[in-house]
Amino acid sequence: MRKLRILFIEPLMNGSHASVIRNYLLHTKHKIDLLSLDGEHWIKNLCTGAGRLSRHLNQKFPSPVHDIVVATDLFQQGDFYTLQIKRFGNIPKIFLAHEHQFGVPKSGLRYDNDLNVRLSNVISTICADKCIFLSNSSMTQYTENLRTYLSENIAESIERKCKSINLGVDFKSFDKYPFVKNFDQAIILWNHRLEFDKNPEEFFRALNELATEGLDFKVIIASDTSDPNISKEVKEGIGKLGDKIVHQGYVRNKKKLAQLYWKSNIVVSTAEAEFFGLSVAEAIHCNCWPILPKRLTFPQFVPKRFHENHLYTNHKDFVAKLRWAIKNVPCLKNDALQQHVSKYSWDKIAPTWDEAIYRVYDEYRSKMSKNS
């Protein structure tokens, strides 16, 4: 496998999007040039990103130098490649679906038929030579929705280009700050956004039910609780928990975040949309007992023999599993879970990404050679 020069385009260079490319840069054997947009809202980038990225590219690389393009999802790739047709007309293009709008609950869209939101991904996948998703669940969710907007033959042509490759996780950053975990009291970690797609209402509803029963537990909310878009139900739920909350607020400092993960012994998700589940994998690595919905990507983080203990099917089941964990904290140690998620370490995942990208390049060159 020869070393490629890759143009990697990330139009939302913050949060988990930034984490992905920064970690891949540290582990890849290829040479990567990063083209990105910083600190902008994703809707703005979706609508205006193609033109802005095209200008940045012309300034940074006046002449073509790349073997292949890898571009994530939150901008209009059809517009971008049209603006750069001379540069990219004869090199392969990969659509990397960090996320996609078919996975967002309809309640989060401004309009059910917002073509800028729903069809931007479709056009991008039509333009791409290969479409890579960060979990099989995400890929299946996308391909099953294609026929809502496309004819059968176009949908099938996209499906043939689709492939899933797992995301890598930066476990080493948590191992830098080891912490002796306490299994005397339940400490429940919420390490997701408090927005509609993560369904935080169900989480706080369950906690308040268990608090009413008199159960002893503490809560760590490692997300922005000052966001004005947080629902009234979530705000009320946080208020009712009172001194049971030992931390709330987004944590930028990696050491502080690692300490909160190691301090916790239970991690919970109630998500309605998830494309990989990075925060869950991180928490399991830090020996947190996962209680997760039996849907989306979550079953992959737990060995099948433990599914009954960790995966819930409805709210009643969720509360029951959380109740048991709170009452049985000394029983929550399970090194097999940590070992299971270790396969997602960037050390192990990056070579898979390298090989997949090279294969797209090699297949494209073979095809071009046959057609010449």
N, C-alpha and C positions, 0 to 999 in steps of 0.2 A: 504494500500500500504506500503510494508516494504521498509526500506532504503537500497538502493543498493550501492555496491562499483563499480564504473564505471571507466574503463580505457578510457580516452578521448585522441585521437591521432590527433594532428594538425601539419602537416608538413610545414606549412607556417605561422609562428608565428609573423606576423606583419600586419599592416593595419586593414581592417575590419575583417579578419580572427581572429586576436588576440582579437579584441574588442568583438566578439561573445562569445568566450570561457571565457574571463575574466568576462563578465557580467553574463553569465550563472552560473559561479562559485559563484558569489555573491548572487544568487537568488535560486539556487536549494536546495531541501531537501535531495538529495542523496549525497554520498561522492564521490568526483571525484579526480582521480590521473591523472595529465596532462603529456603526453609524447609529446614533440614537437621538431621541428628544427627551429633554429633562423637565420634570416638574410640571407637566401640563395635564389637564384633565383628559381622560381617555376619549370622551366624546369629541372634544376639540381636535385631538390628534387623529381620530378616525376621519373627520371631515377635511382637515387641512394638512395632515401629515405628509401626504404624498409629495406635494409641491415643496414643502419645507425640507424634507429629506433629500429630494432631488437637488435642490440648491446646495445643501451641505455637502452632498456627494461630489458635485462638480468642483466645489472649492477645495475639498480634501484630496480628491483623486482626479485631476484634470484628464488623465488618460486611463484607459481600461487596464487593470492589473490583476483582476480576480478570476479564479477558476470556477467559482460557484457562489450563489447567493442563498443565504438562509434568512428568511424574514418572518417575524412573529406576526400576530394576527390583527393588532389594533390600528391598522391604517389601510387605505384603499390601494392595494397592490396593483390592481389593473391600471389605475391612473399613473402610479409610479413607473411601471414598466413601459407604459406608453411614452412617458416623458424621457425615458432612458433607453429607447428601443435600439439605438445604434450601439450602445454599450453592452446591453444584455440580450441582444437578439440571438446570440449563438453560444450562450453558456447556460447550464442547468439552474433551475430555481426551485427552492424548497420552501413550502409553506409550513411553518412550525406553529402548531396550535397550542400556545400556552393556555388559552381558553377559547371559547367560541360562543356566539350569541344564541345558538340553539340550546345551550345548557342553562341559560338564564330563565328563571320563572317569569311568566308573562306579566306578573304584577310589577316587575322591575322595568318594563319597557314603557316608554312614554306613549307609544302607539303600537297597537298589535301588528300593524303592517308597516312599521318604520323600516323602509328599505335601506337607509343608511346603516342601520344597526344589523338587521338580519341578513341582508344580501351582500354586505361587504366581504364577509367570509366566503360566501359562495363564489363571487367573482375571483377572489384571491386563489381559491382552490382550482378554479378553471385555468388560471394563468400558470399554476405551478406544474412542475414535472413530477414532484413527489409531495405528498401531504403527510406530515408526521404529527401524531397526537401523543400526549404525555401519559396516556393510559388507554387500555382497551375499552374501558367504559366510556371515555370521552369520545373516542373514535366511533363507537357504535351509536352513541347518541346523535352524533353529527350525521352519519350516513343514513340513519333511519328517517331523518327529517328532510333530506334533500328533495324528495319527490313532491314536497309541498310547493316548491318553487320551480322545479326543473322537469323537463321531459325525461322519460325513462332512459333513453340512450345517453343523455348528458350526465344524468345521475350515476349511471353505471360506469361511465368513463372516469368520473371522479373517484368512485369507490375503488376502482382498480389501482388508483394511485395512492391509496391511503395505507398507512402503516402506523402501528403504535410502538413507541419506545418509552420506557419508564424514565421519569425524572430522577436526577441525582439529588442526594441530600447531604448537606454539609454537617455531618456528625462531629467532625473533629473540633469545630468551634465550641461545641458543648463540652467536649472532653477536656478542654483547656481549663475548665473551672469546676473540678469535681466537688461534690457536695454530699455529705452523709445524709441519705434520705431517712426521714422519720416515718415510721409506720405505726405511730401511736394514735394519731388523729387523722381523719379524712381531710385532705386539702385538695380541692377540686379546681382544675385548671381549665379556663376558657381562653384559648389562644387563637381566636378567629376574629374577623371583623364583626361588628354588631349591626350589619346591614341585612336587608330582607332575605337575600339568597342563603344566608347562614342560619336563618330561622332562630334567632336568639330568644324570641318570645317563648318558644317551647322549653328552652333551657331554664329560663327564670321561672316559668310556671312550675316546672318540676321541682326546682330548688325550694320555692316557697311552699309547695305542698309538703315537702319533707321537713322543712323548718317548722311548719305547723304541727307536725307529729312530734316535735321535740328532739329531733336527731341532732347530734353534735358534729358539725363540720365547718370548715373554713373555705373561702373562695378566693381565687386569684383570677382577675380579669385583665389579661395582657392585651388590651386593645383600647382604642380611643373612646372613652365614655363621655367625652365632651362634644362629640359630633352632633350638630343640630338636627341631622337627619335620623337620629335614633328614635325609634317609635315610643309613643307614650307608655305602652305596656312594658317595654324594656326599662325605661326610666323608673317606672313605678316598682318593677321587680327588683332593681338595684337598691332602691330606697328601702324596701321592705326587709332586705337582708341585713341592713345595718352593719353592726360590728363583725358579722360573719365574713365580710369582705376585708381581706388583709392587704390587698393591692388592687388598684384599678388604674388603667391608663396605658397608653402605648409606650413601649420600651424600645428606645433606639440603641442603648448601650448593650453590646453583646454579652458582656460579663454579667450585667444585671439580669438580662433575659435568661441566660443559662442558669443563674442561681434560682430564679423563679420556677423554671422547669424542674430542676433537681429538688426543689423544696416541695413541689406538688407530688401527689401519689395517685391521682385519678385524672384522666383527661377525657373530655366529652365533646362530641359533635352532634349537632342536630341539622346539619346542612341539607338544603334542598338542591344545591348546585355545588359541585366540586369536580375539578378536572384532574387532580392528582391527590392532594391531601398532605402537602408538605408539613404543615404544622402538627398533624397527627403523628406522622412518622418521626418527627423530631422528639415529640413528647414520649412516644413509646421507647425510643432509644434512651431517654432519661428515666426509664423504669416507671413510667406512669401506666396505670391500669386503664386500658381504653374501653369506653362505652360508646358505641358507634351505631349509626343506622345501617340496617342490612340493605344497602342500596349504593349506587354510584361506585366510587373507587374503594370504599372502605373495607369490604371483605378481603381485599388483597393484603391488608396489613396484619391480618390475624390468621395463623395456621387453621386449617379447616377443623381440626379436632377441638379447637377452642371457640368456634363460632357461637355456640350456644351460650357461652359465658359472657361474650362481649358485644354481640350484634343484636339489636332490638328491632322489632317489626312495627310497633305502634307506641303511643304515648304511655299506656299502662305498662307495657313491657319495659320501656325506658325507665320509668320511675322505679319499677321493681328491681332492675339491675343496679340502679344508682343507690337504692335503699340498701341492698345487700352489700355493696361495696363499702358504704359508709359504716355499716355495722360490723364489717369483717376486715378492717384495714390490715391487721397482721397477716392476712391470707393473700394479700395483693401482690406478693413478690412472685414474678414469673420470668426468669431469665430467657426462657424460650421465645418470648415475644420480642425482646431486644435482639436476640440472635436472628429472628425471622426478618426484621426490617433492615438488618445490616447489609443485605444484598442491594439496597438502594444507595449505598455510599457512592459518592462521586468517583472514588478510586475504581469502583467496579463498573459504574455506568458510563463514564466518559469514553472508554474504548469502544463501547457499543455505539455511541453517538458518532465517534470518529469513523468507524467502519460503515455505518449506514450512510453517512454523508459521502464517503468515498465511493460507495457502491452506486449512488445516484449519479455521481460524476462519471464513473466508468461506463455505466450503461448508456448514458447520454452520448458520450464520445463514440461508443461502439455503433450506436444508431446513426449518428451523424456521418460516420465513416462509411457505413453501408449505403447511405443515401447520396453520397457525393459521387 
